[in-house]
Amino acid sequence: MKKFVAALAIVFVTGCSTIGSKKDQPKVNTDFIGGSIRVTYTMTGEFESLTSSGTAKVTSTLPSAAEEAYLIATLQARKQLVEFMKVEMENSNFIKAVAESLQEGMNVNGSPDNKITSKIASELQDNIRQQSKAILTGTYVADRSYDPGTRTVKVVIKTGVRDVETAKQVYRLMGN
């Protein structure tokens, strides 16, 4: 029995430890559509998260006006995300922008090879394309703010690798 408990403890301790986890890798951000869309990924081209922001003006003094503006801003941010997935992901400018961000982020004995950064950018593009449906399903409102001076609201929606898995689990728990 003592051997069993000792073996179980060893398995538990070694199973919970991580060596060279993905969290240790530096993250790179690339902004698109005037900064409204931000793609975050690792230096190896693994997709981490995607954020989109939208704004809307509060048009009246009714109590429901701010909530309506938040809804409009959320829909605008989601629309931008869908347009990004359909248009920008199919565009060669995506690979160019990601490759430039990677070149700025890399510090490998001078300047990195353009072929390597382009290959990583292409792999990131394929990775996002393959997960596009799941990425869009896993979106949530990450931040909401109101500026009383300009009477505008800003909403930031986010989706990422962990968020997609969480959305799948919730979907399964709801019996769908």
Protein Blocks (a to p, Z undefined) as FASTA:
>chain_A
ZZmmmmmmmmmmmmmpcehiaklpccddddeehhlaccdddfkopafbdcdddddddfbf
bfklmmmmmmmmmmmmmmmmmmmmmmmmmpmklmmmmmmmmmmmpcgehiadfklmmmmm
mmmmmmmmmmmmmmmmmgccfbdcddfklopacddddddfklmmmmmmmmmmnoZZ
